[in-house]
Amino acid sequence: MHEPPLPPGSTVGLVGLGYYTLTVADLCIEVGLRVAFAVDDREGADGDPNGAAFWMNARGIPVMTTAAFVERMRADPVALVAARVECPAECPPAEEPFGRASDWVRRVSDGGPLVHPAALLDRVPPADCPGRYAVLGFPGTGNILTQHLVDGACASRPSPMPAGCAMRAGLAEGFFHGTVARVRAALAPLPPARIDFIPHEFGTMLVTAEWSADRAGVAFAVPSRRHHALPRFSTHSRPTRPLLDYLAAASAPCVAVVRHPLETLLSHANKIARPSRVMFDDPRFLDHVAANFADWHAHLLANRDRVHVVRYEDLAARRLDVLRNLADWVGMSVSDGEAGALYDRYLNRNLPCSVPTHFFRGGNDKWRAEYEPRDLRRVRARVPDELFTAFGYDVPTEADLSPVRPDGHPQPVHALHAALREAYPLHPVPGRYDMRVNGSDPEVVDALMAAFQDPNLIDFFDAGESHPEAVPVRRAASGPRPKSASGVTGSR
């Protein structure tokens, strides 16, 4: 199943319908292959005319049923290209390049070679990707809302993505799935009930593992190329100079969203538990998050001339001029009517306060009722006045507070939430990738440490490391190694 690239002029079929199917079709055509058909490998979706199948048919590429595919391959076999590369939990690392696609082909057909789209990379010349942009924001500032508004403003951009960029996006996606398979295999001696791979700082991701409600761990700063796979860079990355240099070289204008510092920290706490008092009373939470907030925004102030700053409060107030200027910065133009329609679409989520969610809509003054004087003193000790005044916020005083008793009983904090907020001591993983792990107990820490020192995983990182210019960007965006609860850089 691991075959070399096919010669130009070859006829191929695509296996798998998904997000990248059209991209893979474009890439095949770009390198001179003839795409004869696509086949849906999803169980129970044979012949589904919706979604990707509709667009493939619209492009003149017929989508076959399983039965028609088997008959075609018996009568006139052609080479196959894996148009969707996945690695489910049961997929062994040896099958990483294709995941379910290879298993499916084996089960339904004895047909010819299955080619990974990344095998075509050396035949696609480098190409810029016009229309790229970045949306950065500290957790809790309204990053998701801003991303949606920018994406909506850019929805009319020409498509598809240039073939060279799309091919590299496919390679980045393949690198991600390779990482997934190897991490799962490395954790097999102590397999978690759930494991997730979450984009985080630029060029990195979080790997969260849960064994039970009170047993979990997180690996920080795990290398990931997925940030390079999409036309939009959207992360919580610090707006460091190396990152902004990288974005400038990619012709990607950068937007940074800010919010009242106290409201930001409140929103951050609400993502973990509600009422927020359970987080504010934690001996480390406010201190740790406020210090990270100050560091993130210090980078923003140092590079403000290279970034378009938008305030969450102005977006929540539906200011048309703010959204028009935001669209103009990323190279688009929206009318007042279009701006109003975008606000109508994305400012309609205000879920009950009992539901922790990234879509909880904050406001301008909720901090006045939630903060007590002792909370304010802890924040003010770590967040300089400049980080209020620079973005048009008044410096708060204790006279501004009118705390109220929270309704309901505080929720218990899940072990994973504790690990995500780095409440447990951090343990650096030896090596050059600056990874760190923490966990709810020594066995979890040992399992994560062993997994991320696995030679197969490290070899894979070494082979797939992105171009040298991106290495300092990733490291700068990840920031200094946080300190453990003892105040010393994590070590055991």
C-alpha positions as CSV (number, residue, x, y, z in Angstrom):
1,M,0.0,0.0,0.0
2,H,3.0,2.3,0.3
3,E,3.6,3.2,-3.3
4,P,5.8,5.8,-5.0
5,P,4.2,8.8,-6.8
6,L,2.4,7.9,-10.0
7,P,3.7,9.2,-13.4
8,P,1.9,12.2,-15.0
9,G,-1.1,11.1,-17.1
10,S,-2.1,8.3,-14.8
11,T,-5.8,7.7,-14.0
12,V,-6.6,7.6,-10.3
13,G,-9.6,7.3,-8.0
14,L,-10.0,9.1,-4.7
15,V,-10.8,7.1,-1.6
16,G,-12.7,8.9,1.2
17,L,-15.0,12.0,1.3
18,G,-14.2,14.7,3.8
19,Y,-12.9,18.2,4.3
20,Y,-9.8,17.7,2.1
21,T,-11.3,15.7,-0.7
22,L,-11.6,18.6,-3.1
23,T,-8.2,19.8,-2.2
24,V,-6.7,16.4,-3.0
25,A,-8.5,16.4,-6.3
26,D,-7.0,19.7,-7.2
27,L,-3.6,18.5,-6.2
28,C,-3.9,15.4,-8.4
29,I,-4.9,17.5,-11.3
30,E,-2.1,20.0,-10.6
31,V,0.6,17.3,-11.0
32,G,-1.0,15.9,-14.2
33,L,-3.2,13.0,-12.9
34,R,-6.6,12.3,-14.2
35,V,-9.2,11.9,-11.5
36,A,-11.8,9.4,-12.7
37,F,-14.0,9.1,-9.6
38,A,-14.2,9.3,-5.8
39,V,-15.7,6.8,-3.5
40,D,-17.2,7.4,0.0
41,D,-15.6,5.0,2.5
42,R,-17.9,6.1,5.4
43,E,-19.9,3.3,6.9
44,G,-23.6,3.7,6.4
45,A,-23.2,6.7,4.0
46,D,-23.0,4.9,0.7
47,G,-24.2,7.1,-2.1
48,D,-24.9,10.0,0.2
49,P,-25.5,13.0,-2.2
50,N,-24.9,15.7,0.4
51,G,-21.8,17.6,1.5
52,A,-18.5,16.6,-0.2
53,A,-20.3,14.3,-2.6
54,F,-22.4,17.2,-3.9
55,W,-19.3,19.3,-4.6
56,M,-17.4,16.5,-6.2
57,N,-20.2,15.9,-8.6
58,A,-20.5,19.6,-9.2
59,R,-16.8,19.5,-10.3
60,G,-17.5,16.7,-12.7
61,I,-15.9,14.0,-10.6
62,P,-18.5,11.2,-10.1
63,V,-18.9,9.8,-6.6
64,M,-19.4,6.0,-6.7
65,T,-21.2,3.7,-4.4
66,T,-19.2,0.9,-2.8
67,A,-20.7,-1.7,-5.2
68,A,-19.9,0.4,-8.3
69,F,-16.4,1.0,-7.0
70,V,-15.8,-2.8,-6.5
71,E,-17.1,-3.6,-10.0
72,R,-15.0,-0.8,-11.5
73,M,-11.8,-2.0,-9.8
74,R,-12.4,-5.6,-11.0
75,A,-13.1,-4.5,-14.6
76,D,-10.6,-1.7,-14.9
77,P,-8.3,-1.3,-11.9
78,V,-6.7,2.1,-11.3
79,A,-4.3,3.5,-8.7
80,L,-6.0,5.1,-5.7
81,V,-5.2,8.2,-3.8
82,A,-6.2,8.5,-0.1
83,A,-8.3,11.6,-0.1
84,R,-9.0,11.4,3.6
85,V,-6.3,10.2,6.0
86,E,-7.5,9.3,9.4
87,C,-6.2,7.4,12.4
88,P,-8.9,6.1,14.7
89,A,-8.0,4.8,18.1
90,E,-7.6,1.2,16.9
91,C,-5.3,2.1,14.1
92,P,-1.7,0.8,14.7
93,P,1.2,3.2,13.9
94,A,2.2,1.0,11.0
95,E,-1.0,2.1,9.2
96,E,-0.5,5.8,10.0
97,P,-0.1,7.0,6.4
98,F,-3.6,5.9,5.5
99,G,-5.5,4.9,8.6
100,R,-9.1,3.7,7.8
101,A,-8.7,4.3,4.1
102,S,-6.3,1.4,3.7
103,D,-8.3,-1.0,5.9
104,W,-11.4,-0.1,3.9
105,V,-9.7,-0.7,0.5
106,R,-8.5,-4.1,1.7
107,R,-12.0,-5.1,2.8
108,V,-13.9,-4.1,-0.3
109,S,-11.4,-4.4,-3.1
110,D,-8.1,-6.0,-4.1
111,G,-7.4,-3.0,-6.3
112,G,-4.1,-1.4,-7.0
113,P,-1.8,0.9,-5.0
114,L,-3.0,3.4,-2.5
115,V,-1.0,6.6,-2.6
116,H,-0.8,9.2,0.1
117,P,-1.3,12.7,-1.3
118,A,1.9,13.9,0.5
119,A,3.8,11.7,-1.9
120,L,3.1,14.3,-4.6
121,L,4.7,17.1,-2.7
122,D,8.0,17.2,-4.5
123,R,6.1,17.7,-7.8
124,V,4.3,20.8,-6.6
125,P,6.4,24.0,-6.7
126,P,6.3,26.3,-3.7
127,A,3.5,28.8,-3.8
128,D,2.3,31.7,-1.7
129,C,-1.2,31.5,-0.2
130,P,-3.0,34.8,-0.8
131,G,-5.7,35.7,1.7
132,R,-4.1,34.3,4.8
133,Y,-4.7,36.1,8.1
134,A,-4.2,35.6,11.8
135,V,-6.5,36.1,14.7
136,L,-4.8,36.0,18.1
137,G,-6.3,36.5,21.5
138,F,-5.6,35.6,25.1
139,P,-8.0,32.9,26.4
140,G,-11.2,34.6,27.5
141,T,-11.0,37.7,25.3
142,G,-13.5,36.7,22.7
143,N,-11.1,35.0,20.3
144,I,-13.8,32.7,18.9
145,L,-16.3,35.5,18.2
146,T,-13.6,37.5,16.4
147,Q,-12.5,34.5,14.4
148,H,-16.1,34.0,13.3
149,L,-16.6,37.6,12.3
150,V,-13.4,37.7,10.3
151,D,-14.2,34.4,8.7
152,G,-17.6,35.7,7.8
153,A,-16.2,38.9,6.3
154,C,-13.7,36.8,4.2
155,A,-16.3,34.2,3.1
156,S,-16.5,35.7,-0.4
157,R,-12.7,35.2,-1.1
158,P,-11.9,33.3,-4.2
159,S,-11.3,29.6,-3.8
160,P,-9.8,27.0,-4.0
161,M,-6.5,27.5,-2.2
162,P,-3.6,27.5,-4.6
163,A,-2.4,23.9,-5.2
164,G,1.0,24.4,-3.7
165,C,-0.5,25.6,-0.4
166,A,-3.1,22.9,-0.4
167,M,-0.5,20.2,-0.9
168,R,1.5,21.5,2.0
169,A,-1.7,21.7,4.0
170,G,-2.2,18.0,3.3
171,L,1.3,17.2,4.5
172,A,0.7,19.1,7.7
173,E,-2.5,17.2,8.2
174,G,-0.6,13.9,7.6
175,F,2.0,15.0,10.1
176,F,-0.8,15.6,12.7
177,H,-2.3,12.2,12.2
178,G,1.1,10.6,12.4
179,T,1.6,12.2,15.7
180,V,-1.9,11.0,16.9
181,A,-1.1,7.4,16.0
182,R,2.3,7.4,17.7
183,V,1.1,9.1,20.9
184,R,-1.7,6.6,21.2
185,A,0.7,3.7,20.7
186,A,3.1,5.1,23.3
187,L,0.3,5.4,25.8
188,A,-0.9,1.8,25.2
189,P,0.7,0.5,28.5
190,L,-1.7,2.9,30.4
191,P,-4.4,3.7,27.9
192,P,-6.6,6.7,28.7
193,A,-10.3,6.5,28.3
194,R,-10.2,9.8,26.2
195,I,-7.4,11.6,24.5
196,D,-7.6,14.9,22.6
197,F,-5.2,17.0,20.5
198,I,-5.9,20.7,20.8
199,P,-4.2,23.5,18.9
200,H,-2.5,25.9,21.3
201,E,0.5,28.2,20.9
202,F,1.8,28.7,17.3
203,G,3.3,25.4,16.0
204,T,2.2,23.4,19.1
205,M,-0.8,21.7,20.5
206,L,-2.0,20.4,23.9
207,V,-2.5,16.7,24.3
208,T,-5.0,16.0,27.0
209,A,-5.6,12.5,28.4
210,E,-8.3,11.5,30.8
211,W,-8.5,8.2,32.7
212,S,-11.4,9.2,34.9
213,A,-13.1,12.3,36.4
214,D,-10.4,12.7,39.0
215,R,-7.5,11.4,37.0
216,A,-6.0,13.3,34.0
217,G,-2.9,14.8,32.6
218,V,-1.8,17.3,29.9
219,A,1.3,17.5,27.6
220,F,2.1,21.1,26.7
221,A,4.1,22.4,23.7
222,V,3.7,19.2,21.6
223,P,5.0,20.0,18.0
224,S,2.2,20.3,15.5
225,R,2.2,21.5,11.9
226,R,-1.5,21.9,11.8
227,H,-1.1,25.7,12.2
228,H,0.5,25.7,8.8
229,A,-2.3,23.8,7.1
230,L,-5.0,26.4,7.1
231,P,-5.4,29.9,5.5
232,R,-6.3,31.3,8.9
233,F,-3.9,31.2,11.8
234,S,-6.1,31.4,15.0
235,T,-4.5,30.6,18.3
236,H,-3.8,32.0,21.7
237,S,-0.2,32.5,20.7
238,R,1.7,35.4,22.2
239,P,2.2,38.1,19.5
240,T,6.0,37.9,19.7
241,R,8.2,39.5,17.2
242,P,9.3,36.2,15.6
243,L,5.7,35.2,15.1
244,L,4.8,38.5,13.5
245,D,7.9,38.3,11.3
246,Y,6.7,34.8,10.2
247,L,3.1,36.1,9.5
248,A,4.5,39.1,7.6
249,A,6.6,36.7,5.4
250,A,3.4,34.7,4.8
251,S,1.6,38.0,3.8
252,A,-0.9,37.3,6.6
253,P,-2.2,40.4,8.4
254,C,-2.6,39.9,12.1
255,V,-5.6,40.8,14.3
256,A,-5.4,40.8,18.1
257,V,-8.6,40.9,20.2
258,V,-8.4,42.5,23.7
259,R,-10.9,42.8,26.5
260,H,-11.1,44.4,29.9
261,P,-8.5,42.6,31.9
262,L,-10.8,41.7,34.8
263,E,-13.5,40.6,32.4
264,T,-11.0,38.4,30.6
265,L,-9.8,36.7,33.7
266,L,-13.5,36.1,34.7
267,S,-14.3,34.6,31.3
268,H,-11.2,32.4,31.7
269,A,-12.4,31.2,35.1
270,N,-16.0,30.6,33.7
271,K,-14.6,28.2,31.1
272,I,-13.5,25.9,34.0
273,A,-16.2,26.2,36.6
274,R,-19.2,28.2,37.5
275,P,-19.9,30.1,39.8
276,S,-16.4,31.5,39.3
277,R,-15.7,31.8,43.0
278,V,-14.4,28.2,43.1
279,M,-11.6,29.4,40.8
280,F,-10.9,32.7,42.4
281,D,-10.5,31.0,45.7
282,D,-7.9,28.6,44.2
283,P,-4.5,29.6,45.7
284,R,-2.9,29.7,42.3
285,F,-5.4,30.4,39.6
286,L,-5.7,34.2,39.6
287,D,-1.9,34.7,40.2
288,H,-1.0,32.3,37.4
289,V,-3.5,33.5,34.8
290,A,-2.9,37.2,35.6
291,A,0.9,36.8,35.2
292,N,0.3,35.0,31.8
293,F,-2.1,37.8,30.8
294,A,0.5,40.5,31.6
295,D,3.1,38.6,29.6
296,W,0.8,38.1,26.6
297,H,-0.2,41.8,26.5
298,A,3.3,43.1,27.0
299,H,4.2,41.4,23.7
300,L,1.2,43.0,22.1
301,L,2.2,46.5,23.3
302,A,5.7,45.9,22.0
303,N,4.5,45.0,18.6
304,R,1.3,47.1,18.4
305,D,2.3,48.9,15.2
306,R,2.2,45.5,13.3
307,V,-1.2,44.3,14.6
308,H,-4.8,45.5,14.2
309,V,-6.2,45.6,17.7
310,V,-10.0,45.3,18.2
311,R,-11.8,45.4,21.5
312,Y,-14.3,42.7,22.4
313,E,-16.6,45.3,24.0
314,D,-16.8,47.2,20.6
315,L,-17.8,44.0,18.8
316,A,-20.4,43.1,21.5
317,A,-21.8,46.6,21.1
318,R,-22.2,45.9,17.3
319,R,-20.1,48.8,16.2
320,L,-20.3,48.8,12.4
321,D,-17.2,51.0,11.9
322,V,-15.1,48.6,14.0
323,L,-16.1,45.6,11.9
324,R,-15.6,47.5,8.7
325,N,-12.1,48.5,9.7
326,L,-11.4,44.9,10.8
327,A,-12.5,43.6,7.4
328,D,-10.4,46.2,5.7
329,W,-7.3,45.2,7.6
330,V,-7.6,41.6,6.3
331,G,-8.1,42.8,2.7
332,M,-11.9,42.6,2.5
333,S,-14.7,45.2,2.3
334,V,-18.1,45.0,4.0
335,S,-21.0,47.4,3.9
336,D,-23.0,48.5,6.9
337,G,-25.7,46.0,5.9
338,E,-23.2,43.1,5.6
339,A,-21.6,44.1,9.0
340,G,-25.0,44.1,10.6
341,A,-25.8,40.7,9.2
342,L,-22.5,39.3,10.6
343,Y,-23.3,40.6,14.0
344,D,-26.8,39.1,13.7
345,R,-25.3,35.7,12.9
346,Y,-22.6,35.5,15.6
347,L,-23.9,37.6,18.5
348,N,-26.9,35.3,19.2
349,R,-25.4,33.0,21.8
350,N,-25.9,33.8,25.5
351,L,-26.2,30.4,27.3
352,P,-27.2,30.0,30.9
353,C,-24.4,30.7,33.4
354,S,-24.6,27.1,34.6
355,V,-23.2,25.9,31.3
356,P,-19.4,26.3,30.9
357,T,-18.9,27.0,27.2
358,H,-16.6,28.8,24.9
359,F,-19.6,30.6,23.6
360,F,-20.6,32.2,26.8
361,R,-21.1,35.9,26.1
362,G,-19.6,38.2,28.6
363,G,-20.1,41.9,29.0
364,N,-18.5,45.1,30.2
365,D,-19.4,45.1,33.9
366,K,-19.8,41.6,35.2
367,W,-16.5,41.8,37.0
368,R,-17.9,44.4,39.3
369,A,-20.2,41.8,40.9
370,E,-17.8,38.8,40.7
371,Y,-14.6,40.3,42.1
372,E,-14.0,40.8,45.8
373,P,-11.3,43.3,47.0
374,R,-8.8,40.5,47.8
375,D,-9.2,39.3,44.1
376,L,-8.6,42.7,42.7
377,R,-5.5,43.2,44.8
378,R,-4.0,39.9,43.5
379,V,-4.7,40.9,39.9
380,R,-3.4,44.5,40.3
381,A,-0.2,43.1,41.8
382,R,0.5,41.4,38.5
383,V,-1.2,43.4,35.8
384,P,0.3,46.9,35.3
385,D,-2.0,49.9,34.9
386,E,-0.7,50.3,31.3
387,L,-2.5,47.1,30.3
388,F,-5.8,48.9,31.3
389,T,-5.2,52.3,29.9
390,A,-3.4,51.3,26.7
391,F,-6.7,49.8,25.4
392,G,-9.1,52.4,26.7
393,Y,-10.1,50.9,30.1
394,D,-10.2,52.7,33.4
395,V,-7.9,51.4,36.1
396,P,-10.3,49.6,38.6
397,T,-10.4,50.4,42.3
398,E,-12.0,48.6,45.1
399,A,-14.7,51.3,45.1
400,D,-15.8,50.0,41.7
401,L,-16.7,46.6,43.2
402,S,-20.1,45.5,44.4
403,P,-19.8,41.8,44.9
404,V,-22.9,39.7,45.2
405,R,-23.3,36.2,46.7
406,P,-23.2,33.6,43.9
407,D,-26.3,31.5,43.2
408,G,-26.0,27.8,43.4
409,H,-23.3,25.5,44.7
410,P,-19.7,25.6,43.3
411,Q,-19.0,22.8,40.9
412,P,-16.1,20.4,41.6
413,V,-13.2,21.1,39.3
414,H,-12.5,18.2,37.0
415,A,-8.9,16.8,37.2
416,L,-8.4,17.7,33.5
417,H,-9.3,21.4,34.2
418,A,-6.8,21.4,37.0
419,A,-4.2,20.1,34.7
420,L,-5.0,22.5,31.9
421,R,-4.6,25.5,34.1
422,E,-1.2,24.1,35.1
423,A,-2.2,23.8,38.7
424,Y,-0.1,20.6,39.0
425,P,3.7,20.8,39.0
426,L,5.1,20.8,35.4
427,H,7.8,18.3,34.4
428,P,10.0,19.2,31.4
429,V,10.4,16.4,28.9
430,P,14.1,15.9,28.1
431,G,15.1,16.8,24.5
432,R,15.0,19.7,22.1
433,Y,11.2,20.2,21.8
434,D,10.5,22.0,25.0
435,M,7.5,19.8,25.9
436,R,6.2,19.7,29.4
437,V,3.7,17.4,31.2
438,N,1.7,17.4,34.3
439,G,-0.9,15.1,35.8
440,S,-3.1,14.3,38.8
441,D,-0.8,11.5,40.2
442,P,2.7,10.1,39.7
443,E,1.6,7.2,37.5
444,V,-0.1,9.6,35.0
445,V,3.0,11.8,34.9
446,D,5.2,8.8,34.4
447,A,3.0,7.5,31.5
448,L,3.1,10.9,29.8
449,M,6.8,11.4,30.3
450,A,7.5,7.9,28.8
451,A,5.1,8.5,25.9
452,F,6.7,11.8,24.9
453,Q,10.2,10.4,25.1
454,D,9.3,7.5,22.9
455,P,12.1,7.1,20.3
456,N,9.6,6.5,17.5
457,L,7.7,9.7,18.3
458,I,10.9,11.8,18.6
459,D,12.2,10.3,15.3
460,F,8.9,11.3,13.7
461,F,9.1,14.8,15.1
462,D,12.7,15.1,13.7
463,A,11.6,13.9,10.3
464,G,8.6,16.1,10.1
465,E,10.0,19.3,11.7
466,S,8.9,22.3,9.7
467,H,11.3,24.6,8.0
468,P,14.1,26.0,10.2
469,E,12.6,29.5,10.3
470,A,9.5,28.2,12.1
471,V,11.5,26.6,15.0
472,P,12.3,29.9,16.7
473,V,8.8,31.1,16.0
474,R,7.3,28.1,17.8
475,R,9.7,28.4,20.7
476,A,9.1,32.2,21.1
477,A,5.4,31.8,20.9
478,S,5.4,29.1,23.6
479,G,7.1,31.6,25.9
480,P,9.3,30.8,28.9
481,R,8.8,27.5,30.7
482,P,6.2,28.1,33.4
483,K,7.2,27.4,37.0
484,S,5.9,24.7,39.2
485,A,3.8,25.3,42.3
486,S,7.0,25.4,44.3
487,G,8.3,28.3,42.2
488,V,11.0,26.3,40.5
489,T,10.9,25.3,36.8
490,G,9.2,21.9,36.8
491,S,11.4,18.9,37.6
492,R,10.9,15.8,39.6
